[in-house]
Amino acid sequence: MQSYEKMVDSYQNISMGCRTMTSRLMDHLDKIYIVKMLEAVRKALGSEKIHFQGLSYGTIIGPQYGYYYPDANLSMVLDGNLEHYEDGTS
């Protein structure tokens, strides 16, 4: 358990460092914001539907995109899945 707590502390320090360096940008880097930007790109390109391939963190984005925009999704491949738990991926 001690090594887990050290890892959590380390990630929290990294997160705080990123927030300090990027200021308000970090407020716009959650999965829902990314899904909305993906949809904006799809519309800007004039595509009716997309093929989505999600690798690693993309396995978090893909299902969210499918949930919010089910009619815009033609196919989806998810590979290299991350664990889908709220605290670790938001």
N, CA, C and O atoms as a printed pandas DataFrame, in Angstrom:
     atom_number atom_name residue_name chain_id  residue_number  x_coord  y_coord  z_coord
0              1         N          MET        A               1    0.818   -1.195    0.000
1              2        CA          MET        A               1    0.000    0.000    0.000
2              3         C          MET        A               1    0.861    1.259    0.000
3              4         O          MET        A               1    0.477    2.279   -0.572
4              5         N          GLN        A               2    2.013    1.187    0.636
5              6        CA          GLN        A               2    2.879    2.356    0.708
6              7         C          GLN        A               2    3.340    2.787   -0.689
7              8         O          GLN        A               2    3.393    3.983   -0.973
8              9         N          SER        A               3    3.674    1.833   -1.561
9             10        CA          SER        A               3    4.120    2.196   -2.904
10            11         C          SER        A               3    2.974    2.819   -3.702
11            12         O          SER        A               3    3.204    3.717   -4.512
12            13         N          TYR        A               4    1.748    2.352   -3.482
13            14        CA          TYR        A               4    0.586    2.940   -4.145
14            15         C          TYR        A               4    0.410    4.393   -3.710
15            16         O          TYR        A               4    0.167    5.266   -4.543
16            17         N          GLU        A               5    0.532    4.650   -2.420
17            18        CA          GLU        A               5    0.387    6.015   -1.910
18            19         C          GLU        A               5    1.477    6.923   -2.470
19            20         O          GLU        A               5    1.216    8.089   -2.767
20            21         N          LYS        A               6    2.685    6.407   -2.617
21            22        CA          LYS        A               6    3.769    7.197   -3.210
22            23         C          LYS        A               6    3.450    7.530   -4.664
23            24         O          LYS        A               6    3.706    8.642   -5.126
24            25         N          MET        A               7    2.886    6.554   -5.381
25            26        CA          MET        A               7    2.517    6.784   -6.771
26            27         C          MET        A               7    1.422    7.849   -6.862
27            28         O          MET        A               7    1.495    8.736   -7.712
28            29         N          VAL        A               8    0.421    7.770   -6.008
29            30        CA          VAL        A               8   -0.658    8.760   -6.000
30            31         C          VAL        A               8   -0.093   10.146   -5.712
31            32         O          VAL        A               8   -0.449   11.109   -6.391
32            33         N          ASP        A               9    0.774   10.258   -4.726
33            34        CA          ASP        A               9    1.406   11.546   -4.408
34            35         C          ASP        A               9    2.183   12.081   -5.603
35            36         O          ASP        A               9    2.118   13.270   -5.914
36            37         N          SER        A              10    2.909   11.207   -6.263
37            38        CA          SER        A              10    3.696   11.607   -7.426
38            39         C          SER        A              10    2.797   12.155   -8.530
39            40         O          SER        A              10    3.088   13.204   -9.104
40            41         N          TYR        A              11    1.701   11.446   -8.832
41            42        CA          TYR        A              11    0.781   11.900   -9.875
42            43         C          TYR        A              11    0.092   13.201   -9.493
43            44         O          TYR        A              11   -0.155   14.045  -10.355
44            45         N          GLN        A              12   -0.218   13.373   -8.227
45            46        CA          GLN        A              12   -0.828   14.629   -7.790
46            47         C          GLN        A              12    0.156   15.785   -7.955
47            48         O          GLN        A              12   -0.240   16.881   -8.351
48            49         N          ASN        A              13    1.423   15.553   -7.657
49            50        CA          ASN        A              13    2.447   16.586   -7.850
50            51         C          ASN        A              13    2.596   16.936   -9.324
51            52         O          ASN        A              13    2.721   18.109   -9.675
52            53         N          ILE        A              14    2.584   15.927  -10.184
53            54        CA          ILE        A              14    2.670   16.177  -11.628
54            55         C          ILE        A              14    1.469   16.996  -12.083
55            56         O          ILE        A              14    1.617   17.956  -12.839
56            57         N          SER        A              15    0.287   16.618  -11.627
57            58        CA          SER        A              15   -0.936   17.330  -11.997
58            59         C          SER        A              15   -0.879   18.795  -11.569
59            60         O          SER        A              15   -1.232   19.683  -12.344
60            61         N          MET        A              16   -0.442   19.043  -10.356
61            62        CA          MET        A              16   -0.353   20.423   -9.872
62            63         C          MET        A              16    0.678   21.217  -10.669
63            64         O          MET        A              16    0.475   22.399  -10.946
64            65         N          GLY        A              17    1.779   20.574  -11.036
65            66        CA          GLY        A              17    2.784   21.235  -11.864
66            67         C          GLY        A              17    2.230   21.608  -13.227
67            68         O          GLY        A              17    2.491   22.699  -13.733
68            69         N          CYS        A              18    1.464   20.700  -13.822
69            70        CA          CYS        A              18    0.835   20.985  -15.117
70            71         C          CYS        A              18   -0.144   22.142  -14.994
71            72         O          CYS        A              18   -0.177   23.030  -15.845
72            73         N          ARG        A              19   -0.932   22.128  -13.942
73            74        CA          ARG        A              19   -1.910   23.205  -13.745
74            75         C          ARG        A              19   -1.196   24.551  -13.578
75            76         O          ARG        A              19   -1.652   25.566  -14.104
76            77         N          THR        A              20   -0.090   24.558  -12.854
77            78        CA          THR        A              20    0.668   25.795  -12.654
78            79         C          THR        A              20    1.214   26.315  -13.984
79            80         O          THR        A              20    1.153   27.514  -14.259
80            81         N          MET        A              21    1.745   25.413  -14.804
81            82        CA          MET        A              21    2.356   25.824  -16.074
82            83         C          MET        A              21    1.326   26.203  -17.134
83            84         O          MET        A              21    1.602   27.067  -17.966
84            85         N          THR        A              22    0.151   25.582  -17.127
85            86        CA          THR        A              22   -0.812   25.813  -18.201
86            87         C          THR        A              22   -1.937   26.757  -17.825
87            88         O          THR        A              22   -2.737   27.134  -18.681
88            89         N          SER        A              23   -2.012   27.139  -16.579
89            90        CA          SER        A              23   -3.041   28.062  -16.098
90            91         C          SER        A              23   -4.433   27.510  -16.388
91            92         O          SER        A              23   -4.751   26.401  -15.957
92            93         N          ARG        A              24   -5.259   28.244  -17.099
93            94        CA          ARG        A              24   -6.654   27.842  -17.309
94            95         C          ARG        A              24   -6.819   26.766  -18.370
95            96         O          ARG        A              24   -7.903   26.194  -18.490
96            97         N          LEU        A              25   -5.787   26.473  -19.139
97            98        CA          LEU        A              25   -5.895   25.442  -20.164
98            99         C          LEU        A              25   -6.346   24.112  -19.573
99           100         O          LEU        A              25   -7.135   23.400  -20.193
100          101         N          MET        A              26   -5.859   23.767  -18.387
101          102        CA          MET        A              26   -6.212   22.495  -17.749
102          103         C          MET        A              26   -7.714   22.370  -17.503
103          104         O          MET        A              26   -8.233   21.259  -17.396
104          105         N          ASP        A              27   -8.410   23.492  -17.415
105          106        CA          ASP        A              27   -9.857   23.444  -17.206
106          107         C          ASP        A              27  -10.598   22.923  -18.433
107          108         O          ASP        A              27  -11.781   22.593  -18.354
108          109         N          HIS        A              28   -9.901   22.848  -19.567
109          110        CA          HIS        A              28  -10.525   22.426  -20.822
110          111         C          HIS        A              28   -9.959   21.111  -21.336
111          112         O          HIS        A              28  -10.122   20.799  -22.516
112          113         N          LEU        A              29   -9.313   20.349  -20.504
113          114        CA          LEU        A              29   -8.695   19.112  -20.956
114          115         C          LEU        A              29   -9.340   17.879  -20.325
115          116         O          LEU        A              29   -8.645   16.935  -19.948
116          117         N          ASP        A              30  -10.643   17.888  -20.214
117          118        CA          ASP        A              30  -11.314   16.691  -19.712
118          119         C          ASP        A              30  -11.907   15.919  -20.890
119          120         O          ASP        A              30  -11.916   16.413  -22.017
120          121         N          LYS        A              31  -12.393   14.732  -20.635
121          122        CA          LYS        A              31  -12.851   13.870  -21.724
122          123         C          LYS        A              31  -14.071   14.429  -22.447
123          124         O          LYS        A              31  -14.200   14.232  -23.655
124          125         N          ILE        A              32  -14.964   15.115  -21.752
125          126        CA          ILE        A              32  -16.152   15.662  -22.407
126          127         C          ILE        A              32  -15.759   16.796  -23.346
127          128         O          ILE        A              32  -16.308   16.904  -24.443
128          129         N          TYR        A              33  -14.835   17.631  -22.940
129          130        CA          TYR        A              33  -14.356   18.708  -23.808
130          131         C          TYR        A              33  -13.719   18.121  -25.067
131          132         O          TYR        A              33  -13.950   18.621  -26.168
132          133         N          ILE        A              34  -12.923   17.070  -24.912
133          134        CA          ILE        A              34  -12.281   16.435  -26.063
134          135         C          ILE        A              34  -13.331   15.844  -26.998
135          136         O          ILE        A              34  -13.201   15.957  -28.217
136          137         N          VAL        A              35  -14.364   15.218  -26.450
137          138        CA          VAL        A              35  -15.452   14.663  -27.262
138          139         C          VAL        A              35  -16.143   15.777  -28.052
139          140         O          VAL        A              35  -16.438   15.601  -29.235
140          141         N          LYS        A              36  -16.400   16.900  -27.425
141          142        CA          LYS        A              36  -17.039   18.028  -28.112
142          143         C          LYS        A              36  -16.144   18.570  -29.227
143          144         O          LYS        A              36  -16.639   18.943  -30.291
144          145         N          MET        A              37  -14.847   18.615  -28.994
145          146        CA          MET        A              37  -13.926   19.083  -30.026
146          147         C          MET        A              37  -13.856   18.095  -31.193
147          148         O          MET        A              37  -13.783   18.508  -32.351
148          149         N          LEU        A              38  -13.879   16.803  -30.895
149          150        CA          LEU        A              38  -13.904   15.786  -31.946
150          151         C          LEU        A              38  -15.148   15.957  -32.815
151          152         O          LEU        A              38  -15.070   15.854  -34.039
152          153         N          GLU        A              39  -16.280   16.213  -32.193
153          154        CA          GLU        A              39  -17.517   16.434  -32.948
154          155         C          GLU        A              39  -17.425   17.704  -33.781
155          156         O          GLU        A              39  -17.914   17.732  -34.911
156          157         N          ALA        A              40  -16.813   18.747  -33.253
157          158        CA          ALA        A              40  -16.637   19.990  -34.009
158          159         C          ALA        A              40  -15.762   19.753  -35.240
159          160         O          ALA        A              40  -16.033   20.303  -36.307
160          161         N          VAL        A              41  -14.720   18.942  -35.098
161          162        CA          VAL        A              41  -13.852   18.618  -36.239
162          163         C          VAL        A              41  -14.638   17.827  -37.279
163          164         O          VAL        A              41  -14.531   18.102  -38.474
164          165         N          ARG        A              42  -15.429   16.843  -36.836
165          166        CA          ARG        A              42  -16.242   16.057  -37.770
166          167         C          ARG        A              42  -17.154   16.964  -38.583
167          168         O          ARG        A              42  -17.241   16.831  -39.804
168          169         N          LYS        A              43  -17.827   17.875  -37.914
169          170        CA          LYS        A              43  -18.732   18.795  -38.602
170          171         C          LYS        A              43  -17.974   19.728  -39.546
171          172         O          LYS        A              43  -18.412   19.971  -40.670
172          173         N          ALA        A              44  -16.840   20.246  -39.086
173          174        CA          ALA        A              44  -16.048   21.165  -39.909
174          175         C          ALA        A              44  -15.552   20.490  -41.187
175          176         O          ALA        A              44  -15.421   21.138  -42.225
176          177         N          LEU        A              45  -15.280   19.195  -41.109
177          178        CA          LEU        A              45  -14.837   18.447  -42.291
178          179         C          LEU        A              45  -16.001   18.031  -43.183
179          180         O          LEU        A              45  -15.788   17.534  -44.288
180          181         N          GLY        A              46  -17.215   18.230  -42.716
181          182        CA          GLY        A              46  -18.390   17.876  -43.494
182          183         C          GLY        A              46  -18.668   16.384  -43.547
183          184         O          GLY        A              46  -19.378   15.920  -44.439
184          185         N          SER        A              47  -18.125   15.634  -42.614
185          186        CA          SER        A              47  -18.341   14.184  -42.578
186          187         C          SER        A              47  -19.663   13.875  -41.889
187          188         O          SER        A              47  -19.964   14.415  -40.824
188          189         N          GLU        A              48  -20.450   12.996  -42.512
189          190        CA          GLU        A              48  -21.717   12.606  -41.900
190          191         C          GLU        A              48  -21.478   11.681  -40.714
191          192         O          GLU        A              48  -22.112   11.813  -39.667
192          193         N          LYS        A              49  -20.549   10.739  -40.898
193          194        CA          LYS        A              49  -20.214    9.778  -39.843
194          195         C          LYS        A              49  -18.707    9.554  -39.852
195          196         O          LYS        A              49  -18.036    9.832  -40.847
196          197         N          ILE        A              50  -18.179    9.050  -38.738
197          198        CA          ILE        A              50  -16.741    8.797  -38.664
198          199         C          ILE        A              50  -16.464    7.340  -38.304
199          200         O          ILE        A              50  -17.286    6.652  -37.699
200          201         N          HIS        A              51  -15.287    6.907  -38.696
201          202        CA          HIS        A              51  -14.704    5.669  -38.188
202          203         C          HIS        A              51  -13.763    6.115  -37.074
203          204         O          HIS        A              51  -12.905    6.968  -37.302
204          205         N          PHE        A              52  -13.904    5.565  -35.899
205          206        CA          PHE        A              52  -13.085    5.983  -34.761
206          207         C          PHE        A              52  -12.187    4.837  -34.336
207          208         O          PHE        A              52  -12.654    3.725  -34.090
208          209         N          GLN        A              53  -10.886    5.119  -34.253
209          210        CA          GLN        A              53   -9.939    4.150  -33.699
210          211         C          GLN        A              53   -9.333    4.771  -32.455
211          212         O          GLN        A              53   -8.627    5.777  -32.536
212          213         N          GLY        A              54   -9.604    4.179  -31.313
213          214        CA          GLY        A              54   -9.105    4.697  -30.046
214          215         C          GLY        A              54   -8.029    3.799  -29.479
215          216         O          GLY        A              54   -8.266    2.624  -29.200
216          217         N          LEU        A              55   -6.849    4.358  -29.311
217          218        CA          LEU        A              55   -5.725    3.648  -28.707
218          219         C          LEU        A              55   -5.432    4.281  -27.356
219          220         O          LEU        A              55   -5.463    5.505  -27.231
220          221         N          SER        A              56   -5.155    3.486  -26.362
221          222        CA          SER        A              56   -4.812    3.966  -25.030
222          223         C          SER        A              56   -5.889    4.932  -24.515
223          224         O          SER        A              56   -7.013    4.503  -24.251
224          225         N          TYR        A              57   -5.573    6.216  -24.366
225          226        CA          TYR        A              57   -6.570    7.168  -23.860
226          227         C          TYR        A              57   -7.775    7.285  -24.790
227          228         O          TYR        A              57   -8.863    7.665  -24.358
228          229         N          GLY        A              58   -7.582    6.959  -26.058
229          230        CA          GLY        A              58   -8.699    6.952  -27.001
230          231         C          GLY        A              58   -9.783    5.961  -26.622
231          232         O          GLY        A              58  -10.926    6.095  -27.057
232          233         N          THR        A              59   -9.431    4.951  -25.802
233          234        CA          THR        A              59  -10.446    4.001  -25.339
234          235         C          THR        A              59  -11.363    4.625  -24.295
235          236         O          THR        A              59  -12.410    4.067  -23.968
236          237         N          ILE        A              60  -10.972    5.773  -23.778
237          238        CA          ILE        A              60  -11.833    6.539  -22.879
238          239         C          ILE        A              60  -12.724    7.471  -23.709
239          240         O          ILE        A              60  -13.914    7.618  -23.432
240          241         N          ILE        A              61  -12.128    8.096  -24.727
241          242        CA          ILE        A              61  -12.832    9.073  -25.555
242          243         C          ILE        A              61  -13.885    8.408  -26.441
243          244         O          ILE        A              61  -15.000    8.917  -26.560
244          245         N          GLY        A              62  -13.550    7.284  -27.058
245          246        CA          GLY        A              62  -14.452    6.621  -28.000
246          247         C          GLY        A              62  -15.832    6.311  -27.436
247          248         O          GLY        A              62  -16.834    6.719  -28.022
248          249         N          PRO        A              63  -15.911    5.601  -26.317
249          250        CA          PRO        A              63  -17.239    5.319  -25.761
250          251         C          PRO        A              63  -18.016    6.583  -25.380
251          252         O          PRO        A              63  -19.239    6.626  -25.513
252          253         N          GLN        A              64  -17.313    7.598  -24.913
253          254        CA          GLN        A              64  -17.990    8.858  -24.585
254          255         C          GLN        A              64  -18.539    9.505  -25.855
255          256         O          GLN        A              64  -19.661   10.010  -25.868
256          257         N          TYR        A              65  -17.740    9.484  -26.921
257          258        CA          TYR        A              65  -18.200   10.039  -28.199
258          259         C          TYR        A              65  -19.432    9.275  -28.683
259          260         O          TYR        A              65  -20.411    9.886  -29.111
260          261         N          GLY        A              66  -19.388    7.947  -28.619
261          262        CA          GLY        A              66  -20.526    7.132  -29.025
262          263         C          GLY        A              66  -21.769    7.403  -28.198
263          264         O          GLY        A              66  -22.886    7.344  -28.712
264          265         N          TYR        A              67  -21.583    7.697  -26.935
265          266        CA          TYR        A              67  -22.709    7.993  -26.043
266          267         C          TYR        A              67  -23.357    9.333  -26.405
267          268         O          TYR        A              67  -24.579    9.422  -26.524
268          269         N          TYR        A              68  -22.536   10.373  -26.579
269          270        CA          TYR        A              68  -23.062   11.708  -26.836
270          271         C          TYR        A              68  -23.482   11.923  -28.284
271          272         O          TYR        A              68  -24.385   12.714  -28.554
272          273         N          TYR        A              69  -22.834   11.225  -29.223
273          274        CA          TYR        A              69  -23.124   11.416  -30.644
274          275         C          TYR        A              69  -23.305   10.063  -31.339
275          276         O          TYR        A              69  -22.526    9.726  -32.230
276          277         N          PRO        A              70  -24.309    9.289  -30.953
277          278        CA          PRO        A              70  -24.458    7.939  -31.505
278          279         C          PRO        A              70  -24.725    7.917  -33.009
279          280         O          PRO        A              70  -24.339    6.962  -33.683
280          281         N          ASP        A              71  -25.370    8.939  -33.545
281          282        CA          ASP        A              71  -25.677    8.959  -34.972
282          283         C          ASP        A              71  -24.497    9.394  -35.835
283          284         O          ASP        A              71  -24.564    9.305  -37.061
284          285         N          ALA        A              72  -23.427    9.860  -35.218
285          286        CA          ALA        A              72  -22.257   10.321  -35.967
286          287         C          ALA        A              72  -21.170    9.261  -36.055
287          288         O          ALA        A              72  -20.107    9.505  -36.626
288          289         N          ASN        A              73  -21.429    8.101  -35.499
289          290        CA          ASN        A              73  -20.410    7.059  -35.384
290          291         C          ASN        A              73  -20.725    5.911  -36.340
291          292         O          ASN        A              73  -21.758    5.256  -36.203
292          293         N          LEU        A              74  -19.836    5.662  -37.312
293          294        CA          LEU        A              74  -20.041    4.569  -38.254
294          295         C          LEU        A              74  -19.438    3.272  -37.731
295          296         O          LEU        A              74  -20.058    2.212  -37.811
296          297         N          SER        A              75  -18.220    3.366  -37.194
297          298        CA          SER        A              75  -17.570    2.188  -36.607
298          299         C          SER        A              75  -16.575    2.649  -35.551
299          300         O          SER        A              75  -16.145    3.802  -35.541
300          301         N          MET        A              76  -16.214    1.718  -34.656
301          302        CA          MET        A              76  -15.293    2.064  -33.582
302          303         C          MET        A              76  -14.433    0.856  -33.234
303          304         O          MET        A              76  -14.936   -0.254  -33.066
304          305         N          VAL        A              77  -13.120    1.093  -33.129
305          306        CA          VAL        A              77  -12.170    0.083  -32.668
306          307         C          VAL        A              77  -11.459    0.665  -31.454
307          308         O          VAL        A              77  -10.927    1.773  -31.518
308          309         N          LEU        A              78  -11.446   -0.073  -30.354
309          310        CA          LEU        A              78  -10.766    0.357  -29.131
310          311         C          LEU        A              78   -9.689   -0.662  -28.815
311          312         O          LEU        A              78   -9.971   -1.856  -28.718
312          313         N          ASP        A              79   -8.446   -0.197  -28.652
313          314        CA          ASP        A              79   -7.325   -1.106  -28.437
314          315         C          ASP        A              79   -6.381   -0.519  -27.393
315          316         O          ASP        A              79   -6.108    0.682  -27.406
316          317         N          GLY        A              80   -5.888   -1.352  -26.501
317          318        CA          GLY        A              80   -4.984   -0.886  -25.447
318          319         C          GLY        A              80   -5.754   -0.177  -24.359
319          320         O          GLY        A              80   -5.375    0.905  -23.910
320          321         N          ASN        A              81   -6.835   -0.798  -23.944
321          322        CA          ASN        A              81   -7.767   -0.158  -23.015
322          323         C          ASN        A              81   -7.118    0.308  -21.720
323          324         O          ASN        A              81   -6.282   -0.378  -21.132
324          325         N          LEU        A              82   -7.530    1.491  -21.299
325          326        CA          LEU        A              82   -7.216    1.995  -19.966
326          327         C          LEU        A              82   -8.354    1.598  -19.046
327          328         O          LEU        A              82   -9.452    1.289  -19.509
328          329         N          GLU        A              83   -8.100    1.603  -17.758
329          330        CA          GLU        A              83   -9.177    1.339  -16.807
330          331         C          GLU        A              83  -10.147    2.516  -16.821
331          332         O          GLU        A              83   -9.731    3.674  -16.786
332          333         N          HIS        A              84  -11.419    2.216  -16.872
333          334        CA          HIS        A              84  -12.450    3.248  -16.986
334          335         C          HIS        A              84  -13.056    3.558  -15.627
335          336         O          HIS        A              84  -14.181    3.155  -15.331
336          337         N          TYR        A              85  -12.320    4.262  -14.821
337          338        CA          TYR        A              85  -12.860    4.694  -13.531
338          339         C          TYR        A              85  -12.744    6.206  -13.483
339          340         O          TYR        A              85  -11.743    6.779  -13.912
340          341         N          GLU        A              86  -13.757    6.831  -12.966
341          342        CA          GLU        A              86  -13.913    8.280  -13.065
342          343         C          GLU        A              86  -12.728    9.066  -12.524
343          344         O          GLU        A              86  -12.247    9.973  -13.203
344          345         N          ASP        A              87  -12.244    8.758  -11.344
345          346        CA          ASP        A              87  -11.186    9.570  -10.745
346          347         C          ASP        A              87   -9.888    9.512  -11.536
347          348         O          ASP        A              87   -9.120   10.474  -11.533
348          349         N          GLY        A              88   -9.639    8.418  -12.200
349          350        CA          GLY        A              88   -8.365    8.278  -12.883
350          351         C          GLY        A              88   -8.350    8.763  -14.303
351          352         O          GLY        A              88   -7.277    8.847  -14.902
352          353         N          THR        A              89   -9.497    9.089  -14.878
353          354        CA          THR        A              89   -9.520    9.446  -16.286
354          355         C          THR        A              89  -10.204   10.757  -16.585
355          356         O          THR        A              89  -10.309   11.136  -17.752
356          357         N          SER        A              90  -10.666   11.457  -15.588
357          358        CA          SER        A              90  -11.381   12.697  -15.851
358          359         C          SER        A              90  -10.398   13.794  -16.183
359          360         O          SER        A              90  -10.802   14.929  -16.439
